[in-house]
Amino acid sequence: MTRLDWEEIRYLIAAEKSFVLHAPRQTGKTSTLLAMMDVLNQSGEYTALYMGVESAQAARNDVAGGMKAIVGSLVEGAANRLKDVRLREWRESVWEIHAEFGAFRELLSRWAKDNDKPIVLMIDEVDALVGDTLISLLRQLRDGYIGRPGVPFAQSVILCGVRDVRDYRIHTSHNEIITGGSAFNIKAESLRMGSFSQAETEALYAQHIAETGQVFDPAIFPELWEDTHGQPWLVNAMGHELTWKDKAARDRSTPITLEQYRAARERLIYSRATHLDQLADKLREPRVHAVISRLLAGNALATGDMPSDDLLYVEDLGLIRRFPVMEIANRIYREVIPRELTYST
């Protein structure tokens, strides 16, 4: 929870705002959202629910199929996470009347009306949806928000994903392109879940040291910071390589040396782990390719004439840092990305 501005999140929820929370893949976003849900529910002020919608991705422009899957995630999420089965009782009748273009909104409205606390809904993997299904979801959320307070609805809806809603490019079945910002123009704020600080990165490893007594060469930690710059997946993956994949290090009396660290780093880079392999997919996107290519040419100033939205998008993906100077986000990415860029072109 330390990677979020919890004070701002509480303010936005109390002010009945809907907002976006986004972070690169495999950075602990889902576990953070689940922790948020628990904190809000334990406060006694709200009924908070986390739900994922990735299962509806395959529906694409089959709005009925996609929205049935999303409604199902809402209904079963409430039943399983909150032990609230009322939505199961309402689902069939609501779908019969409102179908794919209104059932999700109407279920939320009925729940808000019947519930004794304001509802906070966290919808994860929203940007995994495509086409008309995504448009239907965003517009139902917007309609419900606009209808308040005359028509009950969730107090706050938090859209979660890899990208900010402004970066959604939605291709409809009629060959139109609609931006997420226009389909969901009620966003009050866009919050990005950051990486670990250098102190937080070292504190994570200190936990292992305290629990096991295993000694780490202090020279490792400056290298770890340069290699990862706190990128959560990389920080955890390096720890796993060091203390488990290296079978000798499973004996906790074995100290971890700088040489072992460097060997673990090379193993990780050449393992083509899922996280690193996914970089190739992102590098195929034209605007990502354009930004990264200019940075790799060795001149951060060369990006000065590029659209700011493109730079923000690539930063949101976790591929670059813009301050204090614009550069590839960390040393491991600086080694992996040029190779992937070559393979993908």
N, C-alpha and C positions, 0 to 999 in steps of 0.2 A: 504493500500500500504506500510505501515511501516514495515510489516513482510517480505518484499522482498528487496533484494539488487537491487534497481531500477537502480543504476548506472551501475551495471554489466549487467542487462537486456538490457539497452540502448546500451551498448558497443557490446554485442553479436548480437543484431539486426543490428546495424550500420556496423558490420563486416561481415554481410551476413551469420551468423551461424544459424544452427538449434540446438535446445536444449530441454531438458526435465525439466518440472516444476511439482513437485509432492508434495502431502500433504495427510495426513489421511482424511478419510471421515468426512463430516459435520464440516469442519474447516474454511468455508468461501472461499474456493478455487474458486468456480464459480463466486461469486460476485467480488472477486479480479481480476479475468481474464476479466470480463466485464468492470471493472474500468480501467484496462490496455488498453483495446480496445479503450475506450473513450479518454484516455490521448493521445494515439498514433495518433488517428484520429484528435484530436483537435490541435495537434502539427503542422499539415499541411505537415509533412514530409512523412507520410505513409498512405496507405489504410490498416487498420487492421480489421480483422474479427474473431469473436469467433464463433465456431460451436461445437455442441455436436454430438457424434456418438453412444450413448448408444442404440438408437433405432435399430441399426443393430446387436445387440448382439444375438437376437433370430435366426438370419440367420445361425450362427455357420459356418459350412463348405459349406453352399450354397453361394458361392462367388458372383454369379450374384445377388441374392437377397440382400446380405449384401452390396455390392458396390453400387447397385441402391439406397439403403437407405442413404448411405454416400454421394453419389453424390447429392441426394435430399437435404440433410442437408446443403451442400455447396451452392447449387443454391438458396435455399429458404432463407438461412442465408444472402447471399449477397442482395437478393431482399428486405427482411424485415428489416434487420438492417442497410443496407447501401443505400437502395433505388436504387440498381443497378440490373436491370433486364436483362442485356446482357447475363448472364449465362443461363437464361431460354431459350433464343433464340438459344443458341448453344448446349444445352444439348442433344436433340434428334439426331442431326447429329453426334455429337462426340460419343455418345453411339453406334450408328450403325456401326461406323468405328472401334472404339477401345474397346468397350464392357467392361467387368468387370475387365480385367487385364491392362487397360490403360486409361479408360475414365476419371478417377479422375485426373491423371497426366496431361492429355491433356487439360482438362478444366482449370486447374490452369495455364498451360503454355499459353493458349490462352488469359486468363484474364491478366496475367502478360504482355504479348505483347501489348495488347490493352489499358492497364491502364496507366494513366499519372503519377502514383506514385508507388514506390515499395510496394509489398504486404507482409503483416505480417499475418500469419494464425495461430490461436490458436485452436487446436483440443482437446476437452475435453472428458474425459471418454474413452480414447484409450484403457486402460487395461480392459475395460468391454468386448471388442471384443475377440473372440476366433477363433482358427483354421485357415483355409485357408483365411477367410475374413481378419483377422488381418495381415497375411503375405502379402496379395495382397496390402493392404493399405500401409504398411511400405515399401514395395519394390517399389511401384509407387512413394512414396515420395523420396526414395533414388535415383531412376532413374532420377527424375526431378532435384534433387540437383546436381547430378554428371554431368548432361547435360549442366549446366550453364558454361559460359555465352553464348555459342553458341545458345542454345535453352532457351528462356525466361522461368522463373519459379519464384515462390515466393522467396522473398529475405530472409525470415526467417520463419521457421515452428517451432512452440512450441507444443510439445506433452505434454498433461496434464493428470494426473491420480493419483491414490493412490500410485502406485509403480513406481520405476525407470524402464526404459526400460530394463535394465540389468536383471531384475527379471522376465521378461515375459518368460513363458515356454509354447511354442505354439505347440499343438498336431495337426498335419496335418491329412488329410483324408487318407494318406498312412501310418499312424502310425509312422511317423517321429516326433522327438521332435527338434524344432528349437528355439534357444534363441532369445530374442528381440535384444540383442546386435549384433548378426550377421545379422539379417534382417534389422536393422537400424543402421549401423555402421558409420553413419555420425554425430552422436551426439557430439557436441563440449563441452557440459557441462551438469551437472545434478544439478538443484537447488531445494532445499527443502523449502517449505513455513513453517516457524517456528510457534511456539506457541506465545502467548502474553508474554511479560516480566511481572514481578511483578508490575512495575510502570504502564504499559499499562492496566493490569487487574484492578488495582485500579482506573485508569482514566476512564474506562468504567462505573464503578459504580458511580464515581463522576459526570458523566454526568446526571445520573438519579437523584442524590441528588440535583444538581444545577437546574434541570428542574422542580422538584416536591417539593423540600424543605424537603423531607422525610429524617429523621435522621437515620444513621446506627451506631451501636456500633462499635467503632474503633477496638475492639477485634475480630471482624468478619474477617478482612482482612488478618491477618496472617493465620487464619484457611482456608480461601478461597484459599490462595496460596498453602498451603500444600495439600489441597483436589484436586486441579486442575492443579497446575503448569502451568497455562496459557492455558491449552487445550481449544480451542475456544468454542467447543460445550458445554463443562462442565461449563465454565465461564458464558455463556449466559443462559444455562438451570438452573443453580443455581439462577441467577438473576430473572428468570421467576417464579421459585418456591417461592422465597422470596417475590416478590412484586405483584404477581398476583394469583398464585395458592392458596396462603394463603389469603383467602378472607378478613380477618380483615386488612391485610396490604394494601388493595386497597384504604383504607382511608389514604391518604398521611400524615395526621397528626399523624398517629400511628408510633412510632419509631420501627426500626428493631433491635431486641436484639440478643445476641449470642445464647440464648436458641431457638429462632425462626430459626436462621440459622441452628443449629444442627438438628432441626426437619425437615426442608426443605431438608437437605442433606439426611436424612434417607428416606424421601418420594421419592426422586429422585432415590436412589439406589434400592429401592424395587418396583419402578414403572415399571421396565424392559422396559424403554424407548427404542426407536428404536436403538439409538446409542449404548447403553449398551448391548442390545440384540445382536447386530451384532458382539460383541466380541466373542461370542460362535462360530460363523462361522469361524472366523480367527483362533481360538484356535484348530480347527480340523486339520489345516494344519500341517503336521509332523514337519517341521522345526520351526514353531512358537511354537508348543507344546514342542519341545525339549528345546528351549531357556528358555521359561517361567518356565518349570518344574524345571530346574536347579536353576533359581533365587529364586523360591519359596522354594527350599530346604535350602535357607539361606546362600548360598556361591556364591557371584558374581565371585570369582576366578575360580569356577568350569566351567565357560563358556570359559576359556582360550584356550581350545583345539577345540572349535567349529569353523566352517568355518566363516571367517569374513563376507562373503556375507550374511550368515544367520542372523548374528547379525545386519548388516546394514538393512536388509529387515524388521526385527522386529522393529527396531528403526524407519524406514520409515513409518511403520503402526501406529506409535505413541504409541506403547505399552510399550516401555522401554526408559530410558535415559542412556547414556553411560558415561556421565561426570557430576560431578566429580567422581562418582562411578557408576557402572552399577547397575540399579535397575528398578523396575516397575515404570512407568512414573509418577504416582501421587497416592495420598492416596486413592481416590475413586477406581481407578483401582486395587490397592492392596487389596481392600476389595471385589470387584466384581469378579476379575479374578479367584481366587481360587475356588469360588463357581461354576463359569461357567466351569472351567477345570474339576471339579468333575462331573458335569452334562453331559459333553460331552465325558467322557471316560467310 
